[in-house]
Amino acid sequence: MSEHRRYQLRTAAGKYWLLDMEQSPENYRAPLAMNETGALILETYWKTGDQEKTAAMLQETYGIDPEDALTDVRDFLESLHLEE
């Protein structure tokens, strides 16, 4: 599906999975399952590199308040704990 350096987002079994392609066996991190909205946020953020643009997409797609969209994007990205 989409690639972003260390992490890849894949689909399997009707879910989206975030995979760490550079992890070592000692620091194994299981693939993280997410829904379609999470995958859309992540892909948009990777494409734009901008939380505000990602929030604008979320607002446009789901018709939510701009401030709520930005909060949702920030909280979601922070929850992933991605380390480049």
Beta strands, then each sheet from edge to edge (+ up, - down):
strand 1: 2-4
strand 2: 7-12
strand 3: 15-20
strand 4: 32-34
sheet 1: 1+ 2- 3+ 4-
end
